[in-house]
Amino acid sequence: MDTTGISASTQFCAVIGNPIGHSLSPAIHNAAFAATGLDFVYLAFRIEDLAGVFAGMRAIPSFRGMSITIPHKVAAIQYVDEVEGIDRKIGSINTVIHEDGRLLGFGTDGPGALKALRDAGVEPEGKRVLLLGSGGAARAVAFSLAFSARPAELTLLDIQEAMLGQLAADLREGTGAHITSAPLTEETLAKTMATADIIIHCTPVGMFPKVDASLVPAHLFRPGQVVFDIVYTPLQTKLLADAQSRGLTTISGVEMFVNQAALQFERFAGVDAPVEVMRRVVLEALTKKT
C-alpha cells in the first residue's frame, strides 16, 4: 500500500476481531478508497479489549468507521450510542460510524445477502425459503428476509436446537413473517427441500479446508430451485457445485461479502462504492488461495 499520501488529515477505518490476519477487508476497502481518490486508509486490528477500542474511537475524530467481525459482533452493541431497529432485534452489529462524537451501529450482512439475491434476479417475496443455520449470519439474513422480502414461508433448520428455537421465537415476535423451524435431520431436510423455492446456507459446513462437505445431498434438489451459499472460501462450495450439476441457479457467498463491504464503504465515505473494483480484489485474493 502506498503510504506517501497519508497525513494528519487522513481519515481511517479499521476492522476489529480475533483472529484477524485472514481478513480481506483491508485489501478491498483500501482499493475502494484509492479508486475513489479519497483521503482514507483502512487497517486491521486484533482486539480483545472492546471497551478500550471504542473509547479510542470516541477520542480520535479522524477514526471514521469500524468493521466488526468474530467474536465481537454481539458485545459491540453495548458500546455504541445508537443501533438501527432491525439490528437491535438481530442482536449484533458489524459496522460502526463515528459522527459528531456519537457512535452509530448497524449491520450490513443481511442487506448484503438480500441484494445478492435480487442482483441474481431472485425475488424472495411470496417464495418458500429454507434457511440452514441459526448463528449470527443466519440471524442477520433471516431478519432481513422477514422484514424486507416477505417470503410466503421461512423455514429454519439447524442442529443447534437452542439457538434455532431462540431465532424462530425472535422472528415470530419481531416480524410478521410466517416462520417454521425444526431440528436438522435427514427427514426434516428432505421434507422441506420438497417444497422450498430458495435454499440459503448459513453454516460453516463446506468452508475451507473441509471443502468436500455439504448439508444437502444432491438428490434432494428439484428443478427451478435457487441455491445461495454464504460461504465464499472456496469460491465454489460442494453445495453450489452439486446444485449447478442439477442445472439450478446458484449464488456465491462472494456476492454477499462484496455487497456488505460496499454498504459499509458508502457509510464510511459518503459516496457510491466502486463495487466492481471491490469484487475484483476479493476474487483475486481468493483465487490465490486455491
C-alpha positions in Angstrom: 0.0 0.0 0.0 1.3 3.5 -0.9 1.5 5.5 2.3 3.1 8.6 0.8 -0.2 10.5 0.8 -1.1 9.8 4.5 -1.2 13.0 6.6 -2.7 14.4 9.7 -6.0 15.0 7.7 -6.3 11.4 6.6 -9.3 9.6 8.0 -9.0 6.0 8.9 -11.2 3.0 9.3 -10.5 -0.5 10.7 -11.7 -4.0 11.1 -11.5 -5.5 14.6 -11.7 -9.1 15.5 -9.8 -12.1 16.9 -8.3 -13.7 14.9 -8.0 -11.1 12.1 -5.0 -12.0 10.0 -7.2 -13.7 7.4 -9.4 -10.7 6.8 -9.8 -9.4 3.2 -11.4 -6.2 4.4 -8.2 -4.0 4.3 -7.5 -5.0 0.7 -10.9 -4.3 -0.6 -11.5 -1.1 1.3 -8.1 0.4 0.6 -8.7 -0.5 -3.1 -12.0 1.3 -3.0 -10.6 4.4 -1.3 -7.8 4.5 -3.9 -10.3 4.1 -6.8 -12.4 7.0 -5.5 -9.4 9.2 -4.7 -10.5 9.6 -1.0 -8.0 10.5 1.7 -8.8 7.4 3.8 -6.8 4.4 5.0 -8.2 1.1 6.3 -6.4 -1.1 8.9 -6.9 -4.4 10.7 -6.6 -4.8 14.5 -6.6 -7.9 16.6 -8.7 -6.7 19.5 -9.7 -8.2 22.8 -10.4 -5.0 24.8 -13.6 -3.8 23.3 -14.1 -1.0 25.8 -10.7 0.4 25.0 -11.1 0.4 21.3 -14.5 2.2 21.4 -13.1 4.7 23.9 -10.2 5.3 21.4 -12.7 5.7 18.6 -14.6 8.4 20.5 -11.3 10.2 21.3 -10.0 10.3 17.7 -12.1 12.5 15.4 -10.4 11.0 12.3 -11.4 7.4 13.3 -14.3 7.4 11.0 -15.6 3.9 10.8 -15.1 0.3 12.1 -16.0 -3.1 10.7 -16.6 -5.8 13.4 -16.1 -9.5 12.9 -15.9 -12.6 15.1 -16.2 -12.7 18.1 -17.3 -9.1 18.8 -20.5 -8.5 16.8 -22.8 -9.1 19.8 -20.8 -7.4 22.5 -20.2 -4.3 20.4 -23.8 -3.2 20.7 -23.3 -2.1 24.3 -20.5 0.4 23.4 -22.4 2.5 20.7 -24.9 5.3 21.2 -27.5 4.2 18.7 -28.4 1.0 16.9 -30.7 0.8 14.0 -34.0 -1.0 14.8 -33.6 -4.3 12.9 -30.1 -4.7 14.2 -31.3 -4.3 17.8 -33.7 -7.2 17.1 -30.9 -9.3 15.4 -28.7 -8.6 18.5 -25.5 -7.9 16.7 -23.8 -5.2 14.5 -20.9 -5.4 12.1 -20.3 -1.7 11.4 -19.9 1.5 13.5 -19.8 5.1 12.2 -18.3 8.0 14.1 -20.4 11.1 13.6 -20.0 14.3 15.6 -18.8 12.4 18.7 -21.5 9.8 18.5 -21.1 6.1 17.6 -23.8 4.7 15.4 -24.0 0.9 15.0 -25.7 -1.2 12.3 -25.4 -4.4 10.3 -24.7 -4.9 6.5 -24.7 -8.7 6.3 -28.4 -9.1 6.0 -28.9 -6.3 3.4 -25.8 -7.6 1.6 -27.4 -11.1 1.3 -30.7 -9.7 0.1 -29.0 -7.6 -2.5 -27.1 -10.7 -3.7 -30.4 -12.5 -4.3 -32.0 -9.6 -6.1 -28.9 -8.9 -8.2 -29.2 -12.5 -9.4 -32.8 -11.9 -10.5 -34.2 -13.8 -7.5 -37.1 -12.1 -5.6 -37.9 -13.9 -2.3 -41.3 -12.3 -1.9 -44.0 -14.9 -2.0 -41.5 -17.8 -2.1 -40.8 -20.7 0.2 -37.4 -20.1 1.7 -35.3 -22.7 3.5 -32.5 -21.3 5.7 -29.9 -23.6 7.1 -28.3 -22.4 10.3 -29.2 -20.2 13.3 -26.0 -18.5 14.2 -25.0 -14.8 13.8 -25.0 -14.8 10.0 -28.3 -16.7 9.8 -29.9 -14.3 12.2 -28.9 -11.3 10.0 -30.1 -13.0 6.8 -33.3 -14.3 8.4 -34.4 -10.9 9.8 -33.6 -9.1 6.6 -35.7 -11.6 4.7 -38.6 -11.4 7.2 -38.6 -7.6 7.3 -37.9 -6.7 3.7 -38.7 -9.6 1.4 -41.9 -11.1 2.7 -41.4 -14.8 1.8 -44.5 -16.9 1.8 -42.8 -19.1 4.4 -39.3 -19.0 6.0 -38.3 -22.4 7.3 -35.2 -22.7 9.7 -33.3 -26.0 10.1 -30.2 -26.4 12.3 -28.6 -28.9 14.6 -28.1 -26.2 17.3 -31.6 -26.6 18.8 -31.3 -23.9 21.5 -30.1 -21.2 19.0 -32.6 -22.4 16.5 -35.5 -22.1 18.9 -34.4 -18.6 20.0 -34.1 -17.4 16.4 -37.5 -18.7 15.5 -39.1 -17.1 18.6 -37.4 -13.8 17.9 -38.5 -13.8 14.3 -42.1 -14.6 15.3 -42.1 -11.9 17.9 -40.3 -9.2 15.9 -41.7 -9.7 12.4 -44.9 -10.6 10.7 -43.4 -13.4 8.6 -44.6 -17.0 8.5 -41.8 -18.8 10.4 -41.4 -22.6 10.8 -38.5 -24.4 12.4 -37.3 -27.9 13.2 -34.1 -29.7 14.2 -32.0 -30.6 11.1 -32.3 -34.3 10.3 -32.5 -36.3 7.1 -36.3 -36.4 7.4 -36.8 -32.7 8.1 -34.4 -31.7 5.3 -36.0 -34.0 2.7 -39.5 -32.7 3.6 -38.5 -29.1 3.4 -36.4 -29.5 0.2 -39.5 -31.0 -1.5 -41.3 -27.6 -1.4 -38.5 -25.0 -1.0 -38.0 -22.4 -3.8 -34.9 -20.8 -2.3 -32.2 -22.5 -0.2 -29.8 -20.3 1.8 -26.9 -22.0 3.6 -25.6 -20.1 6.6 -23.4 -22.6 8.4 -19.6 -23.2 8.1 -20.1 -26.6 6.5 -18.2 -26.7 3.3 -15.8 -23.9 4.2 -12.1 -24.4 3.6 -10.4 -26.7 4.5 -13.4 -29.1 4.7 -14.4 -28.4 1.2 -15.9 -31.8 0.4 -18.8 -31.4 2.9 -22.4 -30.3 2.2 -25.5 -30.4 4.3 -27.7 -31.1 1.3 -27.4 -34.4 -0.7 -27.6 -33.7 -4.4 -30.6 -35.9 -5.0 -32.8 -33.6 -2.9 -32.5 -30.7 -5.4 -35.6 -30.0 -7.6 -35.7 -28.1 -10.9 -36.3 -24.4 -10.6 -34.7 -24.0 -7.1 -32.2 -21.3 -6.2 -29.2 -22.2 -4.0 -27.3 -19.4 -2.2 -24.3 -20.4 -0.1 -22.9 -17.6 2.1 -19.6 -19.5 2.4 -17.0 -17.9 0.0 -13.9 -20.0 0.6 -13.8 -22.0 -1.6 -15.3 -19.9 -4.4 -17.4 -22.9 -5.4 -18.5 -25.0 -2.5 -19.7 -28.6 -2.8 -23.2 -27.3 -2.2 -23.0 -24.9 -5.2 -21.3 -27.5 -7.4 -24.0 -30.1 -6.7 -26.7 -27.5 -7.4 -25.1 -26.4 -10.6 -24.8 -30.1 -11.7 -28.6 -30.2 -11.5 -29.0 -27.1 -13.6 -30.0 -24.8 -10.7 -29.4 -21.1 -10.3 -26.6 -20.6 -7.7 -25.3 -17.5 -5.9 -21.8 -17.4 -4.4 -21.1 -16.1 -0.9 -18.6 -13.7 -2.6 -21.7 -11.6 -3.6 -22.9 -11.2 0.0 -19.3 -10.4 1.1 -18.8 -7.7 -1.5 -22.2 -6.2 -1.0 -21.9 -5.9 2.8 -18.4 -4.3 2.3 -19.8 -1.9 -0.3 -22.6 -0.9 2.1 -20.0 -0.2 4.8 -17.8 1.8 2.4 -20.7 4.0 1.4 -21.4 4.8 5.1 -17.8 5.4 5.8 -17.1 7.6 2.8 -20.5 9.1 1.8 -20.0 8.2 -1.9 -21.1 5.3 -4.1 -18.8 2.2 -3.7 -16.7 1.1 -6.7 -18.3 -2.4 -6.4 -16.5 -3.9 -9.4 -13.1 -2.8 -8.0 -14.0 -4.4 -4.7 -15.3 -7.6 -6.3 -12.1 -7.9 -8.4 -9.9 -7.6 -5.3 -11.8 -10.3 -3.5 -11.8 -12.7 -6.4 -8.1 -12.2 -7.0 -7.3 -12.8 -3.3 -9.5 -15.9 -3.2 -8.1 -17.3 -6.4 -4.6 -17.1 -5.0 -5.7 -19.2 -2.1 -6.8 -22.1 -4.3 
